Amino acid sequence: MLIAAGGRDWRCPPSQSEQLYVAARKQGVPARLVVYEDEHHNIGEPERAIHRTEEVLAWYERFDPAVDTDADDPHDRREGGETDET
């Protein structure tokens, strides 16, 4: 479980994110908590938004069995957004 939180988020206070993280870990669930200290509910700082996206991608690469990290295109996307329909 990847949890990203803004340190100044009043909708979902960081304390709730911390509680979720601790509860997940106690149950043996792989979890990571990333808190962006000066951010609110939405991450507005471009560098932090990029970092959050990189965290999400890294999490999927690690835990999504459908991702083939050895493939040239690990998500089997087609050029131009085309997909195979069977």
C-alpha positions as CSV (number, residue, x, y, z in Angstrom):
1,M,0.0,0.0,0.0
2,L,1.5,3.3,-1.1
3,I,0.2,6.3,0.9
4,A,1.1,9.8,-0.2
5,A,-0.1,12.7,2.0
6,G,0.2,16.4,2.3
7,G,1.5,17.6,5.6
8,R,-1.0,20.5,5.6
9,D,-4.0,18.5,4.3
10,W,-7.1,19.3,6.3
11,R,-9.3,16.8,4.4
12,C,-7.2,13.8,5.2
13,P,-4.8,14.9,8.0
14,P,-1.4,13.3,7.9
15,S,-2.1,11.7,11.3
16,Q,-4.8,9.6,9.5
17,S,-2.3,8.6,6.8
18,E,0.2,7.6,9.6
19,Q,-2.5,5.5,11.3
20,L,-3.3,3.7,8.0
21,Y,0.3,3.0,7.4
22,V,0.9,1.6,10.9
23,A,-2.2,-0.5,10.7
24,A,-1.2,-1.9,7.3
25,R,2.3,-2.8,8.6
26,K,0.9,-4.5,11.7
27,Q,-1.1,-6.7,9.4
28,G,2.0,-7.6,7.4
29,V,0.9,-5.5,4.3
30,P,3.8,-4.0,2.4
31,A,3.4,-0.3,2.9
32,R,5.2,3.0,2.2
33,L,4.2,6.4,3.6
34,V,5.4,9.6,1.8
35,V,4.5,12.9,3.4
36,Y,4.9,16.2,1.5
37,E,5.3,18.5,4.4
38,D,4.2,21.9,2.9
39,E,1.5,20.5,0.6
40,H,-2.3,20.3,1.0
41,H,-4.7,17.6,-0.4
42,N,-3.4,18.0,-3.9
43,I,0.3,18.2,-4.5
44,G,0.9,21.5,-6.2
45,E,4.6,21.9,-6.4
46,P,5.6,20.5,-9.8
47,E,8.8,18.8,-8.5
48,R,6.8,17.1,-5.8
49,A,4.1,16.1,-8.2
50,I,6.7,14.5,-10.4
51,H,8.2,12.7,-7.3
52,R,4.7,11.4,-6.4
53,T,4.3,10.0,-9.9
54,E,7.7,8.4,-9.8
55,E,6.7,6.8,-6.4
56,V,3.5,5.4,-7.9
57,L,5.3,4.0,-10.9
58,A,8.0,2.4,-8.8
59,W,5.3,0.9,-6.6
60,Y,3.5,-0.7,-9.5
61,E,6.8,-1.9,-11.0
62,R,7.5,-3.6,-7.7
63,F,4.1,-5.1,-6.8
64,D,2.0,-5.4,-10.0
65,P,2.5,-8.9,-11.4
66,A,1.3,-7.7,-14.8
67,V,4.3,-5.4,-15.2
68,D,7.2,-7.1,-17.1
69,T,10.1,-5.0,-16.2
70,D,12.3,-6.9,-18.7
71,A,10.2,-6.0,-21.7
72,D,10.9,-3.0,-24.0
73,D,7.3,-1.9,-23.2
74,P,6.5,-3.4,-19.8
75,H,2.9,-2.4,-20.1
76,D,2.5,-3.8,-23.6
77,R,1.2,-0.5,-24.9
78,R,0.9,0.0,-28.7
79,E,2.2,2.8,-30.7
80,G,-0.3,5.6,-30.9
81,G,-2.5,4.3,-28.1
82,E,-3.9,1.3,-30.1
83,T,-4.8,-1.8,-28.2
84,D,-5.5,-5.4,-29.2
85,E,-9.1,-6.4,-28.7
86,T,-9.8,-10.1,-28.6
